[in-house]
Amino acid sequence: MRFSSPYSHRKMYSPEPNSALVHIKLLDRKLIMEKGFLDKVEDNAADFTHISVTQNNLQELKKIWDQWDDEVRQLFYSNYGDLPYLLDMNVDKHLFRALTQFWNPAYNCFTFGKVDFVPTIEEYISLLWCSKIQVDRAYSRAVNAPTFLKKLMNITRMSEQWVAARIKQKGDSMCIPWKSLKDLIIAHPDTKKRVDVFALSIYGLVVFPKALEHVDEAITNLFDQLDKRVTPVPTILAETFRSLTACRKASEGRFIGCAQLLLAWFYSHFWKVDRVSYRVFSENYSPLKEIVTTPRRDDILEEKWMAILQNL
């Protein structure tokens, strides 16, 4: 089975400037002296990818979530899983940029020396745990999908006039501004619809952040099928792999997959604990919540991360 990204064509964004030479000079001298390490560093420098990890500002989404009571939150969890924890996931740009250098576009995996490492459908499903998802029902775009207007009307239960007035052209895509969705979440009289629009916003601003401060039409193609209990995970992974590969091949670009989820997956493999908490055996245990709430250093520079990852 082949899974495709919700987007078919992209425009690349200009990254912020970096110097590969600086990365080499600043690497730990002890590591450089190890056998074969200098050659590997030079190879990475020659193939360095300048990647931008520009994110949406999620403070307004967090504020809305914090204001909801437990009943509304449970309604969200039961329908959409642990997505809200992504709002608190810090994106370590130094780690992310270093991690990108080890993405192998030929094999769609991270390659650290002789070790290949890649997120799997099962791992992402575990992180985004949702009882309504059927893991064997993957999303595929409907042949005769409704128009963007109709899909938004269905999701929001707002009138055609209301929706049509808020659809905007953003680059090569049709979008709806986050501001319009935020106002709807705050004012909608139907609690279930407030939850639905909030979930749509997380998918558009965090999981598939193509157009900053907007939710892209392609997101609604996926979102419109979630009530059929399909899993979005293969599509999330496809977009992650597509974006990493596009940036690596061009040696630059803006990553437009879910950086929060990719880093959560990475942390899940390097999470050192002295003892296993009894909570992991609980029915309500959330691995994503555990990862998000675990304190981590954020002062490790990109050059140091490169050295660490090279020697995994």
C-alpha positions as CSV (number, residue, x, y, z in Angstrom):
1,M,0.0,0.0,0.0
2,R,1.3,3.5,-0.9
3,F,0.5,6.5,1.2
4,S,0.7,10.0,-0.2
5,S,1.1,13.4,1.3
6,P,-2.1,15.6,1.4
7,Y,-0.2,18.1,-0.8
8,S,0.9,17.6,-4.3
9,H,3.1,20.6,-5.1
10,R,5.0,23.0,-2.8
11,K,7.0,26.2,-3.0
12,M,10.2,26.1,-1.0
13,Y,10.9,28.8,1.5
14,S,14.3,30.5,2.0
15,P,16.0,29.2,5.1
16,E,18.2,31.3,7.5
17,P,21.9,31.4,6.6
18,N,24.4,29.0,8.2
19,S,28.1,28.2,7.6
20,A,29.1,24.6,7.3
21,L,32.7,25.6,8.0
22,V,31.7,27.0,11.4
23,H,30.1,23.7,12.2
24,I,33.3,21.8,11.5
25,K,35.5,24.2,13.5
26,L,33.3,24.1,16.6
27,L,33.0,20.3,16.9
28,D,34.5,18.7,20.0
29,R,38.2,18.2,19.4
30,K,38.2,14.9,21.2
31,L,35.6,13.5,18.9
32,I,37.4,14.8,15.8
33,M,40.5,12.9,16.8
34,E,38.7,9.6,16.9
35,K,39.5,7.3,14.0
36,G,37.5,8.1,10.9
37,F,35.4,10.8,12.6
38,L,36.9,13.8,10.7
39,D,36.2,12.2,7.3
40,K,32.5,11.7,8.3
41,V,32.2,15.3,9.5
42,E,33.6,16.6,6.2
43,D,31.2,14.5,4.3
44,N,28.3,15.9,6.3
45,A,29.5,19.5,5.9
46,A,29.8,19.1,2.1
47,D,26.2,17.9,2.0
48,F,24.8,20.3,4.7
49,T,21.1,21.2,4.5
50,H,20.0,24.6,5.6
51,I,16.6,23.9,7.0
52,S,14.1,26.3,8.5
53,V,11.8,25.0,11.2
54,T,9.5,28.1,11.4
55,Q,6.5,27.3,13.5
56,N,3.1,28.9,14.1
57,N,2.5,30.8,17.3
58,L,0.4,28.4,19.4
59,Q,-0.2,30.6,22.4
60,E,-3.9,31.3,21.5
61,L,-4.6,27.6,21.0
62,K,-3.0,26.9,24.4
63,K,-5.0,29.6,26.0
64,I,-8.3,28.2,24.7
65,W,-7.3,24.7,25.8
66,D,-6.4,25.9,29.3
67,Q,-9.8,27.6,29.6
68,W,-11.8,24.4,28.9
69,D,-13.1,22.3,31.7
70,D,-12.4,18.6,32.1
71,E,-15.7,17.6,30.4
72,V,-14.8,19.4,27.2
73,R,-11.3,18.1,27.3
74,Q,-12.5,14.5,27.7
75,L,-14.7,15.0,24.7
76,F,-11.7,16.1,22.7
77,Y,-9.5,13.1,23.9
78,S,-12.2,10.6,23.1
79,N,-12.6,11.9,19.6
80,Y,-9.1,13.1,18.6
81,G,-6.7,11.5,21.1
82,D,-3.6,13.1,22.6
83,L,-3.1,15.9,20.0
84,P,-3.3,18.8,22.6
85,Y,0.0,17.6,24.2
86,L,1.7,18.7,20.9
87,L,0.9,22.3,21.9
88,D,3.4,22.0,24.8
89,M,6.1,20.3,22.9
90,N,9.1,22.5,22.6
91,V,10.8,22.4,19.1
92,D,14.5,22.4,19.8
93,K,15.7,23.9,16.5
94,H,19.4,23.0,17.2
95,L,18.5,19.3,17.5
96,F,16.1,19.4,14.6
97,R,18.6,21.0,12.2
98,A,21.3,18.5,13.3
99,L,18.9,15.6,13.0
100,T,18.0,16.6,9.4
101,Q,21.6,16.2,8.3
102,F,21.3,12.5,8.9
103,W,18.1,12.0,6.8
104,N,18.9,9.6,3.9
105,P,16.6,10.6,1.0
106,A,17.4,7.5,-1.0
107,Y,16.1,5.2,1.7
108,N,13.7,7.5,3.6
109,C,15.3,7.0,6.9
110,F,17.9,8.5,9.3
111,T,21.3,7.0,8.9
112,F,23.7,7.2,11.9
113,G,26.9,5.5,10.8
114,K,25.8,1.9,10.1
115,V,22.4,2.3,11.9
116,D,19.2,3.1,10.0
117,F,16.5,4.6,12.1
118,V,13.0,5.6,11.1
119,P,9.6,6.4,12.7
120,T,7.0,3.7,12.2
121,I,3.2,3.8,11.9
122,E,2.9,1.8,15.1
123,E,5.1,4.3,17.0
124,Y,3.2,7.4,15.8
125,I,-0.1,5.7,16.6
126,S,1.1,5.0,20.1
127,L,2.2,8.7,20.5
128,L,-1.1,10.1,19.2
129,W,-3.2,7.5,21.0
130,C,-6.9,7.7,20.1
131,S,-9.5,5.0,20.9
132,K,-11.6,5.8,17.8
133,I,-8.8,5.2,15.3
134,Q,-8.8,1.9,13.5
135,V,-5.2,1.2,12.7
136,D,-6.0,-0.8,9.6
137,R,-8.1,2.0,8.0
138,A,-5.7,4.4,6.4
139,Y,-6.7,7.7,4.8
140,S,-6.8,8.0,1.1
141,R,-8.3,11.0,-0.7
142,A,-11.8,10.5,-2.1
143,V,-12.1,10.6,-5.8
144,N,-15.2,12.8,-5.8
145,A,-14.3,14.9,-2.7
146,P,-16.6,17.7,-1.8
147,T,-15.4,21.3,-2.4
148,F,-13.4,23.2,0.2
149,L,-16.5,25.3,0.9
150,K,-18.7,22.2,1.5
151,K,-16.2,20.5,3.7
152,L,-15.8,23.6,5.9
153,M,-19.6,23.9,6.1
154,N,-19.8,20.3,7.2
155,I,-17.0,20.6,9.8
156,T,-18.2,24.0,11.3
157,R,-21.9,23.7,10.7
158,M,-21.8,27.3,9.5
159,S,-23.7,28.8,6.6
160,E,-22.4,29.0,3.1
161,Q,-22.2,32.8,3.2
162,W,-20.2,32.7,6.5
163,V,-17.7,30.2,5.1
164,A,-17.4,31.7,1.6
165,A,-16.6,35.1,3.1
166,R,-13.6,33.7,5.1
167,I,-11.9,31.5,2.5
168,K,-8.7,33.1,1.3
169,Q,-6.0,32.4,-1.4
170,K,-2.6,31.8,0.2
171,G,0.2,31.1,-2.2
172,D,-0.9,28.2,-4.4
173,S,-3.6,27.0,-2.1
174,M,-7.0,27.9,-0.7
175,C,-7.0,28.4,3.1
176,I,-9.1,29.6,6.0
177,P,-7.3,32.0,8.5
178,W,-6.7,30.8,12.0
179,K,-8.3,34.0,13.3
180,S,-11.7,33.0,11.8
181,L,-11.4,29.5,13.3
182,K,-10.4,31.0,16.7
183,D,-13.5,33.2,16.8
184,L,-15.6,30.2,15.9
185,I,-14.1,28.1,18.7
186,I,-14.8,30.8,21.2
187,A,-18.4,31.7,20.1
188,H,-19.9,28.5,18.6
189,P,-23.0,27.4,20.6
190,D,-22.3,23.7,19.9
191,T,-19.6,22.2,22.2
192,K,-18.9,19.3,19.9
193,K,-18.4,21.7,17.0
194,R,-16.0,23.8,19.1
195,V,-14.0,20.6,19.7
196,D,-14.1,19.7,16.0
197,V,-12.8,23.1,14.9
198,F,-10.1,23.1,17.6
199,A,-8.9,19.7,16.3
200,L,-9.0,21.0,12.7
201,S,-6.8,24.0,13.9
202,I,-4.2,21.7,15.5
203,Y,-4.0,19.6,12.3
204,G,-3.6,22.8,10.2
205,L,-1.2,24.7,12.5
206,V,0.8,22.0,14.1
207,V,0.6,18.7,12.2
208,F,0.6,20.1,8.6
209,P,1.7,23.7,9.0
210,K,2.0,24.6,5.3
211,A,0.6,28.2,5.4
212,L,1.5,30.0,8.6
213,E,-1.6,31.3,10.5
214,H,-3.9,29.5,8.1
215,V,-5.4,26.0,7.7
216,D,-4.9,24.7,4.2
217,E,-7.6,23.1,2.1
218,A,-5.7,19.8,1.9
219,I,-6.1,19.4,5.7
220,T,-9.9,19.3,5.3
221,N,-9.6,16.4,2.9
222,L,-8.1,14.3,5.7
223,F,-10.1,15.8,8.5
224,D,-13.4,15.2,6.7
225,Q,-12.7,11.5,6.9
226,L,-11.7,11.2,10.5
227,D,-15.2,10.5,11.6
228,K,-14.9,7.3,9.5
229,R,-12.3,6.2,12.1
230,V,-9.4,6.2,9.6
231,T,-6.0,6.7,10.9
232,P,-4.1,9.9,9.8
233,V,-0.7,8.5,10.8
234,P,0.4,7.2,7.4
235,T,-0.4,10.6,5.9
236,I,1.5,12.4,8.7
237,L,4.6,10.1,8.1
238,A,4.3,10.5,4.3
239,E,4.4,14.3,4.7
240,T,7.3,14.1,7.1
241,F,9.3,12.0,4.8
242,R,8.4,14.1,1.7
243,S,9.4,17.3,3.4
244,L,12.7,16.0,4.8
245,T,13.6,14.5,1.4
246,A,12.7,17.7,-0.5
247,C,14.9,19.8,1.9
248,R,17.8,17.4,1.7
249,K,17.7,17.2,-2.1
250,A,17.6,20.9,-2.4
251,S,20.1,21.4,0.5
252,E,17.6,24.0,1.9
253,G,14.0,24.6,2.5
254,R,11.3,24.9,5.2
255,F,10.2,21.8,7.0
256,I,6.4,21.6,6.8
257,G,5.7,18.3,8.6
258,C,5.0,18.0,12.3
259,A,8.3,18.8,14.0
260,Q,6.8,18.3,17.4
261,L,5.8,14.8,16.7
262,L,9.1,13.9,15.0
263,L,11.1,15.1,18.0
264,A,8.7,13.3,20.4
265,W,9.5,10.1,18.5
266,F,13.2,10.8,18.7
267,Y,13.1,11.5,22.5
268,S,11.1,8.3,23.0
269,H,14.1,6.3,21.9
270,F,16.6,8.2,24.1
271,W,14.6,8.6,27.2
272,K,16.7,7.4,30.2
273,V,14.8,6.5,33.4
274,D,16.1,4.9,36.6
275,R,12.9,2.9,37.0
276,V,9.7,2.2,35.2
277,S,6.7,4.1,36.6
278,Y,3.6,2.1,37.4
279,R,1.8,4.6,35.2
280,V,3.0,3.0,32.0
281,F,0.7,0.0,32.8
282,S,-2.3,2.3,33.3
283,E,-5.1,2.3,30.7
284,N,-4.9,6.1,30.7
285,Y,-1.2,6.4,30.3
286,S,0.0,8.8,27.6
287,P,3.5,8.4,26.3
288,L,3.3,11.8,24.5
289,K,2.3,13.5,27.8
290,E,5.3,11.8,29.5
291,I,7.7,13.0,26.8
292,V,6.4,16.6,26.8
293,T,6.6,16.9,30.6
294,T,10.1,15.5,30.9
295,P,12.6,18.3,31.5
296,R,15.3,18.5,28.9
297,R,18.3,20.8,28.2
298,D,17.7,23.3,25.5
299,D,21.2,24.8,25.4
300,I,23.0,22.2,23.4
301,L,24.2,23.8,20.2
302,E,23.7,22.3,16.7
303,E,27.4,21.5,16.3
304,K,27.4,19.4,19.5
305,W,24.2,17.6,18.4
306,M,25.9,16.8,15.1
307,A,28.8,15.2,17.0
308,I,26.5,13.3,19.4
309,L,24.3,11.9,16.5
310,Q,27.4,11.0,14.4
311,N,28.6,8.8,17.3
312,L,25.3,7.0,18.2
